[in-house]
Amino acid sequence: MKNYETLVDATNDLLQRGYTANLSFDDDADNIQDKSQNIHLTADDFEVDEFYRFEGPSNPSDMSIVYAISSAKHNLKGVLVDAYGTYANNSSSAIEAKLHHHQVSDNLHGSDRPKAD
């Protein structure tokens, strides 16, 4: 993985590498969505290819994480930006479990991956 100085540097580089969809959590955080294409991804529909964490230089509570996400099912590559730490989305959904799992595991194959219920 690359090292980036800022969140903007990371998102710009990912955009240049084909991660063009602007992804966000849907209203109940059970899916990730690309509103422009009306695509809703469940935890089984995508892979986390890369992620990068950032902390604000003047405020440690200003923390974000950028995910590079791909979906073979929907032929989609996109970027999801989320807070972590104090302002993180603390949902217990399968989406959050999958995103957080990638931060702590080096073995992300087969049965090790969280699945939607």
N, C-alpha and C positions, 0 to 999 in steps of 0.2 A: 504494500500500500504506500501511497505517496504521503508526504507531510505538507500541510498547508498552514500558512500563517493566519489566515482569516476564513470565516465562513463563506464570504463572497468569492475568495480564491477557489475554494473547494467546489462550490456550486457552478462557477464559470467553467472550471476544468471538466467537471462531470458533464455539463451541457455540451462542450466541445467533443466529448467522447461518446455522445449519443444518448445521454440520459436527459431526454427532452421533456418528458411528461412532468407537470407540476403536481405532485401528489400531496394529499392531505388526509387526515382522519375524517371519516364521516361523522355525523352528529353524535352517534352513540359509541364511536370508537371500536365498533365491531368489524369494520372494513377500512381499507385504504381506498381512496377514490381519486380518479382523474376526472374532474368535473367537465373538462373540455370535450372528452370523448364519452362521457357517461359510463365509465368503467368502474366497477367496484371489485376490489380484490379481497378475498378471504386469506387467511393465513396459509392455506394450501396452494394459493394461486401465484405466489411470488417467492423470490429468493433475495436475500440481502447480500449483494455483491461486495460492498465496502461500507464502512462507516467512519466518521471523523467527529471527534468531540472538540468543542471550543469553549473557552472560558473568557469572559469579558476582561480586558486589561485593567479596567478601573473598578469593576464590581464583580466579585466572585460569584454572586448569585445570578449573574447574567450568563447562563450556561446553555449551550445548544449542542445538538447532535445532528449530523447530516447523514442520511442513509442513501446509498445508491442501490436502487431496487430494480429488478428485472422480472418480467413475467413472460414465459414462453407461451402460456395459454392465451394471453391477450396480445402477444407480439409487442411488448411495451417495455421501455426502459425509462425510469424517472427518478426524481429526487424528492425525498421526504425530509423536511426539517422539523425537529421537535425539540422541546426543552428537556433538560434533565436536571436532576437535583431537586431543589425546592419547588420549581414550577413544572415539573414533569407531569405528563399524563399518567396517572397512577391507576389506569384501568386494569382489571384482571383478565381482560380478553385474551384470546389466543393470538391476536395481532401483537399486543404488547409483550406477551410471553416470547413470541418468536423474535421480535426486535431486540429484547433484552438478552435473550439467550445467546445471540451472536456476540454480545459484548463479553461474555464470560466463558465461552467454550471454544476450544480449538478443534473439536471433533464434531462437525456439523453435518453428518451424513446419516441416512437411514433412520433408525429408531431414536437417534439422539435429538432429532428435530421435533419441536413441539407441533402438535396438530390441532386443528379445530375440532371441537366436540361434535 
